[in-house]
Amino acid sequence: MLRAYSCLTEQHDLWLVFLAALICIAACATSMKLFSRAKDAEEERALLGLFGAATVFGAGVWATHFIAELAYEPGFPIGYDPGLTAHSFVAAIGTVWLGMFVAHRYAAPVLGGAISGQASPRCTI
């Protein structure tokens, strides 16, 4: 725990970490509102609502992680591959959509949440 705290306070731009947290909160609140509206809609409109909720949530997850990566200052130059970055963005949204679809269609919120939870990009540092 202490190592994670020192990494956060010594190797990250705290303003960018704060921005990432704000984006995370806004994306979660907005997507859950959209998801609850989709649950109450007719089937055709529900799928559109799920798409909107998944897009907001997936983009929020991705943006939170990416901004946190930009906040990291390891002391040596690092770079990002545009193709892999775009792929991770699409994968995050697709994974969240699948999770929300499962939660909605099969009334399985725990399973849908577990699937959506896999949308977070993984760090290898």
BATI-372140 format. One record per residue: chain; x, y negated, z negated of N, C-alpha, C, CB in turn; residue number from 1; residue in one letter. Coordinates in steps of 0.001 Angstrom, whole numbers, always signed. Each point is the difference from the previous one (the first is absolute). Glycine has a CB too. Layout:
N
{r A {X Y Z} {X Y Z} {X Y Z} {X Y Z} NUM A}
...
END
This chain:
125
{r A {+827 +1190 +0} {-827 -1190 +0} {+864 -1244 +0} {-1801 +1240 -1199} 1 M}
{r A {+2847 -1251 +389} {+872 -1167 -85} {+728 -234 +1316} {+281 +404 -2452} 2 L}
{r A {+95 +671 +3127} {+671 -128 +1296} {-924 -650 +1037} {+1393 +2032 -538} 3 R}
{r A {-2655 -1624 +551} {-959 -583 +935} {-208 -1480 -299} {-1132 +2229 +234} 4 A}
{r A {+1081 -2596 -1500} {-176 -1403 -375} {+1193 -831 +448} {-1391 +698 -1964} 5 Y}
{r A {+2602 -212 +1736} {+1183 -769 +408} {+102 -78 +1520} {+1178 +708 -2103} 6 S}
{r A {-1577 +340 +2798} {-11 -38 +1466} {-965 -1072 +484} {+575 +2452 +101} 7 C}
{r A {-1758 -2507 -711} {-999 -982 +396} {+463 -1421 -291} {-1776 +1693 -419} 8 L}
{r A {+2330 -1922 -747} {+365 -1365 -393} {+1322 -474 +589} {-1252 +383 -2081} 9 T}
{r A {+2151 +534 +2408} {+1324 -392 +487} {+173 +146 +1508} {+872 +665 -2198} 10 E}
{r A {-1646 +181 +2844} {+202 +264 +1416} {-1198 -358 +867} {+1532 +1793 -674} 11 Q}
{r A {-2495 -2523 +158} {-1188 -378 +763} {-266 -1494 -131} {-958 +2296 -341} 12 H}
{r A {+452 -2876 +1408} {-490 -1365 -40} {-1377 +64 -660} {+1317 -718 +2107} 13 D}
{r A {-1423 +216 -3327} {-1224 +159 -778} {-1192 -723 +611} {+1412 +228 -2010} 14 L}
{r A {-1175 -1291 +2767} {-1118 -685 +670} {-629 +897 +1057} {+1107 -2214 -413} 15 W}
{r A {-278 +2951 +1140} {-543 +933 +997} {-703 +1182 -669} {+1826 -672 +1588} 16 L}
{r A {-1309 +1120 -2725} {-668 +1068 -750} {-1375 -489 -459} {+2237 +937 -764} 17 V}
{r A {-2304 -2170 +283} {-1272 -592 -422} {-962 -92 +1189} {+1194 -1312 -1807} 18 F}
{r A {-702 +881 +2958} {-834 -69 +1206} {-525 +1381 +380} {+1321 -1982 +790} 19 L}
{r A {-472 +2987 -864} {-425 +1373 +301} {-1119 +440 -946} {+2316 +533 +841} 20 A}
{r A {-2196 -880 -2108} {-1035 +361 -978} {-1314 -704 +310} {+1773 +355 -1734} 21 A}
{r A {-1715 -1623 +2106} {-1225 -725 +353} {-684 +612 +1219} {+1000 -2084 -951} 22 L}
{r A {-216 +2447 +1952} {-559 +629 +1201} {-632 +1340 -360} {+1727 -1148 +1442} 23 I}
{r A {-1082 +1888 -2303} {-536 +1292 -430} {-1358 -168 -682} {+2342 +865 -268} 24 C}
{r A {-2434 -1811 -650} {-1255 -235 -716} {-1096 -443 +962} {+1293 -610 -2064} 25 I}
{r A {-977 -322 +2950} {-997 -496 +956} {-465 +1107 +941} {+1039 -2276 -128} 26 A}
{r A {-119 +3082 +626} {-366 +1083 +923} {-855 +1048 -702} {+2116 -389 +1289} 27 A}
{r A {-1775 +733 -2512} {-793 +995 -741} {-1414 -498 -243} {+2084 +835 -1097} 28 C}
{r A {-2208 -2065 +614} {-1327 -546 -300} {-856 -108 +1260} {+985 -1267 -1924} 29 A}
{r A {-407 +765 +2991} {-749 -176 +1247} {-411 +1341 +596} {+1242 -2127 +417} 30 T}
{r A {-320 +3071 -377} {-317 +1287 +622} {-1028 +778 -816} {+2297 +56 +983} 31 S}
{r A {-2251 -154 -2286} {-987 +712 -805} {-1395 -610 +163} {+1807 +596 -1639} 32 M}
{r A {-1871 -1904 +1810} {-1288 -652 +279} {-542 +485 +1353} {+696 -2045 -1358} 33 K}
{r A {+170 +2093 +2373} {-413 +485 +1323} {-416 +1476 -60} {+1560 -1665 +1083} 34 L}
{r A {-819 +2451 -1842} {-324 +1427 -123} {-1361 +188 -664} {+2452 +550 -144} 35 F}
{r A {-2731 -1311 -900} {-1293 +149 -676} {-1148 -431 +913} {+1124 -390 -2217} 36 S}
{r A {-894 -611 +3057} {-1027 -393 +970} {-192 +1081 +1053} {+564 -2410 -381} 37 R}
{r A {+526 +3051 +787} {-100 +1075 +998} {-787 +1183 -550} {+2189 -723 +992} 38 A}
{r A {-2049 +994 -2280} {-745 +1111 -600} {-1501 -211 +84} {+1909 +395 -1533} 39 K}
{r A {-2334 -1656 +1481} {-1427 -316 +13} {-560 -222 +1405} {+310 -1000 -2239} 40 D}
{r A {+531 +1028 +3250} {-436 -301 +1367} {-469 +1268 +718} {+1610 -1933 +74} 41 A}
{r A {-2286 +1721 +1062} {-375 +1120 +869} {+1274 +623 +555} {-2221 -1090 +606} 42 E}
{r A {+2125 +2327 -147} {+1197 +766 +383} {+882 -712 +1025} {-1297 +2052 -472} 43 E}
{r A {+704 -2592 +1529} {+807 -659 +1035} {+719 -1225 -566} {-1606 +813 +1759} 44 E}
{r A {+896 -1607 -2512} {+603 -1193 -609} {+968 +389 -1122} {-2067 -1328 +572} 45 R}
{r A {+1802 +2462 -1195} {+889 +462 -1070} {+1391 +291 +551} {-1968 +968 -1232} 46 A}
{r A {+2030 -357 +2414} {+1309 +300 +592} {+763 -1280 +322} {-931 +2123 +950} 47 L}
{r A {+226 -3148 -482} {+650 -1291 +241} {+478 -620 -1311} {-1440 -342 +2030} 48 L}
{r A {+623 +461 -3063} {+399 -510 -1312} {+1196 +735 -553} {-2342 -636 -420} 49 G}
{r A {+2375 +1958 +606} {+1157 +786 -445} {+1259 -410 +758} {-1523 +1917 -568} 50 L}
{r A {+1370 -2157 +1867} {+1150 -448 +795} {+524 -1331 -532} {-909 +1197 +2025} 51 F}
{r A {+1 -2129 -2312} {+415 -1297 -543} {+664 +136 -1353} {-1852 -1064 +1241} 52 G}
{r A {+1257 +1864 -2123} {+564 +201 -1335} {+1370 +669 +79} {-2320 +176 -940} 53 A}
{r A {+2438 +828 +1801} {+1275 +712 +143} {+1075 -898 +594} {-1253 +2140 +278} 54 A}
{r A {+858 -2984 +672} {+967 -919 +603} {+521 -989 -1038} {-1157 +232 +2221} 55 T}
{r A {+255 -796 -3010} {+418 -944 -1040} {+877 +695 -1036} {-2106 -1328 +353} 56 V}
{r A {+1671 +2500 -815} {+756 +702 -1035} {+1349 +485 +520} {-2155 +695 -1051} 57 F}
{r A {+2148 -66 +2228} {+1256 +505 +575} {+989 -1114 +291} {-1269 +1884 +986} 58 G}
{r A {+770 -2985 -416} {+878 -1141 +265} {+511 -600 -1304} {-1248 -471 +2127} 59 A}
{r A {+395 +460 -3156} {+424 -520 -1300} {+1076 +859 -640} {-2260 -962 -290} 60 G}
{r A {+2082 +2284 +364} {+1005 +924 -530} {+1323 -203 +738} {-1803 +1678 -606} 61 V}
{r A {+1705 -1734 +1922} {+1199 -152 +812} {+684 -1340 -284} {-1032 +1455 +1774} 62 W}
{r A {+254 -2539 -1809} {+572 -1332 -231} {+633 -96 -1388} {-1715 -987 +1548} 63 A}
{r A {+1052 +1564 -2548} {+559 -11 -1350} {+1367 +670 -13} {-2316 +33 -974} 64 T}
{r A {+2389 +1124 +1585} {+1265 +741 +27} {+1058 -733 +820} {-1277 +2138 -252} 65 H}
{r A {+884 -2652 +1411} {+975 -650 +869} {+539 -1287 -625} {-1165 +984 +1983} 66 F}
{r A {+296 -1765 -2607} {+461 -1226 -660} {+918 +351 -1170} {-2123 -1199 +677} 67 I}
{r A {+1793 +2250 -1394} {+884 +443 -1086} {+1353 +439 +556} {-2005 +719 -1349} 68 A}
{r A {+2017 -94 +2520} {+1275 +348 +641} {+786 -1254 +363} {-1028 +2105 +895} 69 E}
{r A {+329 -3116 -366} {+676 -1259 +338} {+536 -691 -1241} {-1488 -245 +1982} 70 L}
{r A {+836 +462 -3117} {+442 -619 -1259} {+1269 +652 -536} {-2376 -562 -516} 71 A}
{r A {+2643 +1788 +935} {+1171 +739 -496} {+1273 -569 +584} {-1384 +2063 -245} 72 Y}
{r A {+2314 -2395 -619} {+1299 -553 +400} {+1108 +916 -524} {-924 -2381 -17} 73 E}
{r A {+1296 +3408 +798} {+953 +988 -503} {+1454 -479 -24} {-1545 +1714 +854} 74 P}
{r A {+1839 -2848 -236} {+1375 -485 +18} {+761 +372 +1261} {-32 +154 -2445} 75 G}
{r A {-639 +482 +3392} {+606 +325 +1290} {-1080 -147 +1062} {+1696 +1596 -1056} 76 F}
{r A {-1315 -1787 +2319} {-1006 -216 +1049} {-852 +1243 +250} {+1532 -1664 +1046} 77 P}
{r A {-2827 +1427 -850} {-919 +1080 +355} {-853 -463 +1173} {-41 +875 -2390} 78 I}
{r A {-554 +48 +3095} {-843 -344 +1143} {-1193 +920 +77} {+1987 -857 +1222} 79 G}
{r A {-2920 +506 -338} {-1230 +760 +173} {-189 +308 +1474} {-1030 -1080 -2035} 80 Y}
{r A {+603 +2298 +2326} {-276 +415 +1365} {-1433 -408 +342} {+1644 +1950 -164} 81 D}
{r A {-1836 -2791 +1187} {-1360 -464 +326} {-963 +1142 +339} {+1019 -2109 +828} 82 P}
{r A {-550 +3130 -145} {-861 +1118 +366} {-472 +780 -1221} {+1200 +147 +2172} 83 G}
{r A {-276 +168 -3063} {-378 +719 -1213} {-873 -857 -906} {+2114 +1310 +152} 84 L}
{r A {-1848 -2612 -165} {-809 -911 -810} {-1441 -15 +508} {+2038 -1415 -486} 85 T}
{r A {-2222 +1326 +1797} {-1351 +26 +584} {-675 +1346 -250} {+735 -1632 +1766} 86 A}
{r A {+46 +2708 -1648} {-548 +1334 -244} {-484 +130 -1444} {+1540 +950 +1752} 87 H}
{r A {-775 -1471 -2709} {-410 +97 -1400} {-1269 -808 -258} {+2397 +327 -663} 88 S}
{r A {-2577 -1444 +1376} {-1206 -819 -137} {-1227 +783 +465} {+1365 -2096 +341} 89 F}
{r A {-1268 +2699 +834} {-1117 +777 +559} {-269 +1239 -866} {+575 -817 +2336} 90 V}
{r A {+469 +1466 -2804} {-167 +1187 -842} {-695 -336 -1314} {+2050 +978 +1032} 91 A}
{r A {-1723 -2114 -1614} {-652 -406 -1251} {-1491 -198 +206} {+2121 -1091 -749} 92 A}
{r A {-2495 +394 +1801} {-1420 -249 +268} {-721 +1310 +332} {+556 -2323 +830} 93 I}
{r A {+49 +3163 -21} {-624 +1278 +363} {-198 +922 -1194} {+1034 -219 +2234} 94 G}
{r A {-59 +269 -3105} {-108 +854 -1184} {-1096 -501 -939} {+2439 +559 +197} 95 T}
{r A {-2505 -1868 -386} {-1055 -561 -848} {-1371 +244 +629} {+1597 -1758 -852} 96 V}
{r A {-1696 +1609 +2167} {-1289 +255 +655} {-440 +1436 -236} {+530 -1723 +1748} 97 W}
{r A {+374 +2662 -1598} {-341 +1402 -223} {-474 +206 -1441} {+1685 +704 +1747} 98 L}
{r A {-979 -1278 -2702} {-403 +138 -1399} {-1361 -605 -269} {+2382 -37 -631} 99 G}
{r A {-2635 -1142 +1173} {-1302 -645 -207} {-1112 +773 +712} {+1148 -2231 -209} 100 M}
{r A {-854 +2783 +1377} {-984 +795 +724} {-376 +1239 -810} {+918 -834 +2195} 101 F}
{r A {+78 +1518 -2736} {-259 +1197 -809} {-815 -372 -1242} {+2152 +1055 +829} 102 V}
{r A {-1781 -2139 -1491} {-733 -433 -1194} {-1446 -325 +331} {+2121 -893 -962} 103 A}
{r A {-2342 +239 +2098} {-1345 -403 +398} {-815 +1176 +529} {+889 -2266 +525} 104 H}
{r A {-346 +2963 +425} {-737 +1048 +713} {-323 +1198 -895} {+1123 -732 +2102} 105 R}
{r A {-154 +1153 -2923} {-166 +1207 -804} {-265 -300 -1475} {+1493 +1167 +1601} 106 Y}
{r A {-1710 -2438 -1927} {-227 -415 -1395} {+1081 +589 -910} {-2493 -145 +427} 107 A}
{r A {+3742 -9 +19} {+1140 +546 -730} {+995 -1124 -293} {-315 +2270 +1100} 108 A}
{r A {-3 -3145 -2053} {+877 -1145 -242} {+1389 +378 -506} {-2033 -1296 -479} 109 P}
{r A {+2148 +2366 -272} {+1316 +392 -504} {+888 +474 +1149} {-1022 +634 -2216} 110 V}
{r A {+469 +202 +3088} {+767 +470 +1154} {+326 -1154 +935} {-1100 +2244 -179} 111 L}
{r A {+122 -3098 +444} {+238 -1162 +862} {+1054 -923 -579} {-2344 +153 +795} 112 G}
{r A {+2303 -347 -2109} {+1013 -829 -653} {+1386 +619 +65} {-1766 -859 -1506} 113 G}
{r A {+1825 +2187 +1368} {+1293 +688 +108} {+578 -142 +1403} {-727 +1631 -1761} 114 A}
{r A {-129 -1539 +2764} {+464 -170 +1382} {+452 -1440 +220} {-1570 +1818 +791} 115 I}
{r A {+760 -2786 -1215} {+354 -1403 +162} {+1279 -355 -743} {-2411 -524 +264} 116 S}
{r A {+2623 +1166 -1385} {+1217 -251 -771} {+1280 +365 +730} {-1338 +388 -2009} 117 G}
{r A {+1226 +452 +3006} {+1167 +386 +791} {+381 -1052 +1029} {-640 +2363 -335} 118 Q}
{r A {-145 -3440 +441} {+253 -1036 +995} {+1181 -880 -361} {-2405 +29 +539} 119 A}
{r A {+2787 -25 -1792} {+1098 -862 -423} {+1306 +481 +618} {-1197 -515 -2155} 120 S}
{r A {+1925 -390 +2843} {+1290 +378 +567} {+953 +456 -1107} {-340 -1637 +1894} 121 P}
{r A {+1200 +2528 -1577} {+920 +550 -996} {+1366 -672 +106} {-1227 +2197 +69} 122 R}
{r A {+1776 -2516 -1219} {+1358 -550 -54} {+978 +1157 -177} {-829 -2203 -985} 123 C}
{r A {+1984 +2089 +1579} {+1023 +1017 -173} {+1204 -543 -753} {-771 +1086 +2097} 124 T}
{r A {+624 -2275 -2669} {+1111 -616 -721} {+72 +554 -1395} {-213 -2076 +1356} 125 I}
END
